[in-house]
Amino acid sequence: MIDEDLLRRGLDLTLAQTQFEGLGQLQRGKVRDSYRWPDGRRAIVVSDRVSVYDRVIGTVPFKGQILNGISNYWFEATADVCENHLLEAIDPAVSVVLECEAFPVEVVVRGFLTGSSATSLWTLYAAGERMPYGHALPEGLREHEPLAAPLITPTTKGAVGEHDLPLSLAEVRQRGLLAADEMEAVTSSALALFARGQMLAAERGLLLVDTKYEFGRTPDGRVIVIDEIHTPDSSRYWLAESYEDALSRGEAPLSIDKDFLRHHMRARGFCGEGEPPPLSDDTRLEATQRYLALYKQLTGCELLIDASPPEERIERSLRRAF
């Protein structure tokens, strides 16, 4: 396990954002800063920012390194299922990827009736919605129950600080957000990726409950998965051993993902509107420990944390690869 003194030092080493000059066109997302390079590559810096309910609420020590490691692990483990944009990792928190035209839709695949956000299946179902995202659901389902089959539930891609809005596949077509060939490639790839993710997670004592994918088109026309894959930011994981007992008692299974922070903020009255309350250092450290635990359970290895000043290290890595 990572030394607690190292984790506490990490509180003063978080990377909130970058602004490197002469390294390409900067684009800032909720968590990632990316630099578009003129040779058809893009450098993605995974910051330590953390967001819930589509709002950035602070930073978590070493989160960028953990997310980059988990995402790249999954890119490798699913490369035979769907091509992805990863070219190489040049730093613990930085990957160089193939530049793509990103599609304006986020593809969420859900395997269970759960969730606490306004767009989650359980929230909509509990409010009486029986055709969420255009999918017919029967009466009498229980919270956290597995669905008969995984469902694709698209959303819009809100700008930083804006909420993603639910869509049905029919609405995606009607709005012209995806062409017919893109829709076919995206839906089939998303379901195949989710199936591989659930299978490998199960081998490691985890349930991959739901996840978000982003897709794009390469310059030569191929549809590939981009951004990140199966990280605790974009996915919900439950500990498999806790599931049956929790379901029998009507409780949430033990999770090992960002849901901890969602519940923490919700308990303090924040669900995405207004000013988020600050995260305590203990909460930030607990988030790091949860993310590290997931990394180890998925990969079977401890993550080698680089505790050098992140901005200087990352700028050196970028300039070497530029």
C-alpha positions as CSV (number, residue, x, y, z in Angstrom):
1,M,0.0,0.0,0.0
2,I,1.2,3.6,-0.7
3,D,2.8,5.2,2.3
4,E,0.5,7.5,4.1
5,D,3.2,10.2,4.4
6,L,3.5,10.2,0.6
7,L,-0.2,10.5,0.2
8,R,-0.3,13.5,2.6
9,R,2.6,15.1,0.7
10,G,0.4,14.7,-2.4
11,L,-2.1,17.2,-1.0
12,D,0.4,19.9,-1.9
13,L,1.3,18.4,-5.2
14,T,-2.0,18.3,-7.0
15,L,-2.2,19.5,-10.6
16,A,-5.3,21.8,-10.9
17,Q,-4.6,22.9,-14.5
18,T,-1.9,23.5,-17.0
19,Q,-1.1,26.4,-19.4
20,F,2.0,25.5,-21.4
21,E,3.1,27.9,-24.1
22,G,4.4,26.7,-27.4
23,L,3.0,23.2,-27.0
24,G,0.0,23.3,-29.3
25,Q,-3.6,24.4,-29.0
26,L,-4.9,24.0,-25.5
27,Q,-8.4,22.6,-24.9
28,R,-9.6,22.3,-21.3
29,G,-12.3,19.8,-20.2
30,K,-13.7,18.9,-16.8
31,V,-10.6,16.8,-15.9
32,R,-8.3,16.8,-18.8
33,D,-6.2,19.5,-20.5
34,S,-5.2,18.5,-24.0
35,Y,-2.8,20.1,-26.5
36,R,-3.4,19.6,-30.2
37,W,-0.2,19.2,-32.1
38,P,0.2,20.0,-35.8
39,D,1.3,16.5,-36.8
40,G,-2.1,14.8,-36.1
41,R,-1.4,14.0,-32.5
42,R,-2.9,15.3,-29.3
43,A,-1.3,15.2,-25.8
44,I,-3.8,14.6,-23.0
45,V,-2.8,15.7,-19.5
46,V,-5.0,14.1,-16.9
47,S,-5.2,16.7,-14.1
48,D,-6.0,16.0,-10.5
49,R,-9.4,17.9,-10.8
50,V,-12.4,15.9,-9.7
51,S,-16.0,16.6,-10.8
52,V,-19.4,15.4,-9.6
53,Y,-22.8,16.3,-11.0
54,D,-20.9,17.9,-14.0
55,R,-19.1,20.4,-11.7
56,V,-15.4,20.5,-10.7
57,I,-15.3,20.4,-6.9
58,G,-11.6,20.4,-6.2
59,T,-8.5,18.2,-6.6
60,V,-7.5,14.7,-5.4
61,P,-3.9,13.8,-4.8
62,F,-2.3,11.8,-7.7
63,K,-5.7,11.3,-9.3
64,G,-4.4,12.1,-12.8
65,Q,-1.7,9.4,-12.6
66,I,-4.2,6.8,-11.3
67,L,-6.8,7.6,-14.0
68,N,-4.2,7.6,-16.8
69,G,-2.9,4.3,-15.6
70,I,-6.3,2.7,-15.4
71,S,-7.5,4.0,-18.7
72,N,-4.4,2.9,-20.5
73,Y,-4.6,-0.5,-18.9
74,W,-8.2,-0.9,-20.3
75,F,-7.2,0.5,-23.7
76,E,-4.7,-2.3,-24.0
77,A,-7.1,-4.9,-22.6
78,T,-9.8,-4.0,-25.1
79,A,-7.8,-3.1,-28.2
80,D,-9.0,-6.3,-30.0
81,V,-12.6,-5.3,-29.3
82,C,-12.5,-1.7,-30.5
83,E,-9.6,0.4,-31.8
84,N,-8.7,3.3,-29.5
85,H,-6.8,6.5,-29.9
86,L,-3.8,5.8,-27.6
87,L,-0.4,6.1,-29.2
88,E,1.9,6.2,-26.1
89,A,2.1,7.2,-22.5
90,I,4.9,9.8,-22.1
91,D,4.4,10.6,-18.4
92,P,2.4,9.0,-15.5
93,A,-0.3,11.6,-16.1
94,V,0.1,12.2,-19.9
95,S,-0.8,10.2,-23.0
96,V,-0.2,11.1,-26.6
97,V,-3.2,10.1,-28.8
98,L,-4.3,10.2,-32.4
99,E,-6.2,13.3,-33.2
100,C,-9.9,12.5,-34.0
101,E,-13.1,14.3,-34.7
102,A,-15.1,13.7,-31.5
103,F,-18.7,12.9,-31.8
104,P,-21.1,15.3,-29.9
105,V,-22.7,12.4,-27.9
106,E,-21.6,10.6,-24.7
107,V,-22.6,6.9,-24.8
108,V,-23.5,5.6,-21.4
109,V,-24.0,1.8,-21.1
110,R,-25.9,0.6,-18.0
111,G,-26.1,-2.9,-16.7
112,F,-28.0,-2.2,-13.4
113,L,-31.0,0.0,-12.3
114,T,-29.0,2.3,-10.1
115,G,-27.5,5.8,-9.8
116,S,-28.2,9.1,-8.0
117,S,-27.7,11.8,-10.6
118,A,-30.7,13.4,-12.4
119,T,-29.9,11.4,-15.5
120,S,-29.5,8.0,-13.8
121,L,-31.9,5.2,-14.6
122,W,-32.9,4.7,-11.0
123,T,-33.7,8.4,-10.5
124,L,-35.8,8.5,-13.6
125,Y,-37.5,5.1,-12.8
126,A,-38.2,6.1,-9.2
127,A,-39.9,9.3,-10.5
128,G,-42.3,7.1,-12.5
129,E,-40.5,7.2,-15.9
130,R,-41.0,3.8,-17.7
131,M,-39.5,4.8,-21.0
132,P,-36.1,6.3,-20.0
133,Y,-33.9,7.0,-22.9
134,G,-36.5,5.3,-25.1
135,H,-36.2,1.9,-23.4
136,A,-39.3,0.2,-22.0
137,L,-38.9,-0.9,-18.4
138,P,-41.4,-3.0,-16.6
139,E,-43.1,-2.2,-13.3
140,G,-41.8,-3.6,-10.0
141,L,-38.0,-3.3,-10.5
142,R,-35.8,-2.8,-7.5
143,E,-33.0,-0.3,-7.0
144,H,-29.6,-1.8,-7.9
145,E,-31.2,-4.8,-9.7
146,P,-29.5,-6.0,-12.9
147,L,-31.2,-5.1,-16.1
148,A,-32.3,-7.9,-18.5
149,A,-29.6,-6.7,-20.9
150,P,-27.3,-3.7,-20.9
151,L,-28.9,-0.5,-22.2
152,I,-27.3,2.3,-24.2
153,T,-28.4,5.7,-22.8
154,P,-26.8,8.6,-24.7
155,T,-26.4,12.1,-23.3
156,T,-25.4,15.4,-24.7
157,K,-21.9,16.6,-24.1
158,G,-22.3,19.6,-21.9
159,A,-19.5,22.3,-21.7
160,V,-17.5,22.6,-18.5
161,G,-20.0,23.6,-15.8
162,E,-23.1,22.5,-17.8
163,H,-25.2,19.4,-17.2
164,D,-25.3,16.6,-19.7
165,L,-28.9,16.0,-20.9
166,P,-30.4,12.5,-21.6
167,L,-31.2,11.4,-25.2
168,S,-32.7,8.4,-26.8
169,L,-31.1,6.7,-29.7
170,A,-34.0,7.9,-31.8
171,E,-33.3,11.5,-30.8
172,V,-29.6,11.1,-31.6
173,R,-30.7,10.1,-35.2
174,Q,-33.4,12.8,-35.4
175,R,-31.0,15.6,-34.4
176,G,-28.4,14.4,-36.9
177,L,-25.8,14.0,-34.1
178,L,-24.6,10.8,-35.6
179,A,-24.9,9.4,-39.1
180,A,-26.3,6.0,-39.6
181,D,-22.9,4.3,-40.0
182,E,-21.6,6.1,-37.0
183,M,-24.6,5.1,-34.9
184,E,-24.1,1.4,-35.8
185,A,-20.4,1.5,-35.1
186,V,-20.8,3.4,-31.8
187,T,-23.6,1.2,-30.4
188,S,-22.0,-2.1,-31.4
189,S,-18.6,-1.1,-30.1
190,A,-20.0,0.3,-26.8
191,L,-21.8,-3.0,-26.0
192,A,-18.8,-5.1,-27.0
193,L,-16.5,-2.9,-24.8
194,F,-18.9,-3.1,-21.9
195,A,-19.1,-6.9,-22.2
196,R,-15.3,-7.2,-22.2
197,G,-15.2,-4.8,-19.2
198,Q,-17.8,-6.8,-17.2
199,M,-16.0,-10.1,-18.0
200,L,-12.5,-8.9,-16.9
201,A,-13.9,-7.0,-13.9
202,A,-15.8,-10.2,-12.7
203,E,-12.5,-12.1,-12.9
204,R,-11.1,-9.6,-10.4
205,G,-14.1,-9.7,-8.0
206,L,-15.7,-6.6,-9.3
207,L,-19.0,-5.7,-11.0
208,L,-18.8,-3.1,-13.8
209,V,-22.2,-1.5,-13.2
210,D,-22.2,1.2,-15.8
211,T,-19.8,3.3,-17.8
212,K,-19.4,6.2,-20.2
213,Y,-17.7,6.0,-23.6
214,E,-16.7,8.7,-26.1
215,F,-16.1,8.0,-29.7
216,G,-14.6,9.8,-32.6
217,R,-13.7,9.5,-36.3
218,T,-10.1,9.3,-37.4
219,P,-8.9,11.4,-40.4
220,D,-9.2,8.3,-42.6
221,G,-12.7,7.6,-41.5
222,R,-12.5,4.9,-38.8
223,V,-14.7,5.1,-35.7
224,I,-12.7,4.5,-32.5
225,V,-13.1,5.0,-28.8
226,I,-11.4,8.1,-27.3
227,D,-10.9,10.0,-24.1
228,E,-10.9,7.4,-21.3
229,I,-12.3,3.9,-20.7
230,H,-13.5,2.1,-17.6
231,T,-12.0,4.5,-15.0
232,P,-13.6,5.2,-11.6
233,D,-14.5,8.7,-13.0
234,S,-16.5,7.3,-15.9
235,S,-17.6,4.0,-14.5
236,R,-19.3,2.6,-11.4
237,Y,-17.8,-0.5,-9.8
238,W,-19.2,-2.6,-7.0
239,L,-17.4,-5.2,-5.0
240,A,-19.0,-8.5,-6.2
241,E,-18.8,-10.1,-2.8
242,S,-21.0,-7.4,-1.3
243,Y,-23.7,-7.5,-3.9
244,E,-26.2,-10.2,-3.0
245,D,-26.3,-9.4,0.7
246,A,-26.7,-5.7,0.0
247,L,-29.5,-6.3,-2.5
248,S,-31.3,-8.6,0.0
249,R,-31.3,-5.8,2.5
250,G,-32.3,-3.1,0.1
251,E,-28.9,-1.3,0.5
252,A,-26.3,-0.1,-2.0
253,P,-23.5,-2.6,-2.7
254,L,-20.0,-1.5,-1.7
255,S,-18.6,0.7,-4.4
256,I,-15.0,1.5,-5.3
257,D,-15.3,4.5,-7.6
258,K,-16.3,8.2,-7.6
259,D,-19.7,7.5,-6.2
260,F,-18.2,8.0,-2.7
261,L,-17.7,11.7,-3.6
262,R,-21.2,12.0,-5.1
263,H,-22.8,10.8,-1.9
264,H,-20.4,13.0,0.2
265,M,-21.4,16.1,-1.7
266,R,-25.1,15.2,-1.8
267,A,-25.1,14.7,2.0
268,R,-23.8,18.3,2.2
269,G,-26.6,19.6,0.1
270,F,-24.8,19.8,-3.3
271,C,-26.3,18.2,-6.3
272,G,-24.8,20.3,-9.0
273,E,-26.4,23.7,-8.4
274,G,-24.8,26.6,-6.5
275,E,-21.4,26.7,-5.0
276,P,-19.9,23.3,-4.0
277,P,-18.7,23.0,-0.5
278,P,-14.9,22.5,-0.1
279,L,-13.5,19.1,0.1
280,S,-11.6,18.3,3.4
281,D,-8.1,16.9,3.2
282,D,-9.3,13.7,4.7
283,T,-12.0,13.3,2.0
284,R,-9.5,14.0,-0.7
285,L,-7.1,11.4,0.7
286,E,-9.9,8.8,1.0
287,A,-10.7,9.4,-2.6
288,T,-7.1,8.7,-3.5
289,Q,-7.1,5.5,-1.5
290,R,-10.2,4.3,-3.2
291,Y,-8.8,5.0,-6.7
292,L,-5.6,3.3,-5.8
293,A,-7.5,0.3,-4.4
294,L,-9.3,0.0,-7.7
295,Y,-6.1,0.2,-9.7
296,K,-4.6,-2.6,-7.7
297,Q,-7.7,-4.8,-7.8
298,L,-7.9,-4.4,-11.6
299,T,-4.3,-4.7,-12.5
300,G,-2.9,-6.9,-9.7
301,C,-0.1,-4.3,-9.2
302,E,0.6,-1.3,-7.0
303,L,0.8,1.9,-8.9
304,L,4.3,3.5,-8.9
305,I,3.4,7.1,-7.9
306,D,5.7,9.9,-9.1
307,A,5.8,12.5,-6.3
308,S,7.9,15.0,-8.2
309,P,6.4,18.5,-8.8
310,P,3.9,17.7,-11.5
311,E,3.8,20.8,-13.6
312,E,7.6,20.9,-14.2
313,R,7.7,17.1,-14.9
314,I,4.8,17.2,-17.3
315,E,6.2,20.2,-19.2
316,R,9.5,18.4,-19.7
317,S,7.7,15.2,-20.9
318,L,5.6,17.2,-23.4
319,R,8.5,19.2,-24.8
320,R,10.5,16.0,-25.4
321,A,7.6,14.4,-27.3
322,F,6.4,17.5,-29.1
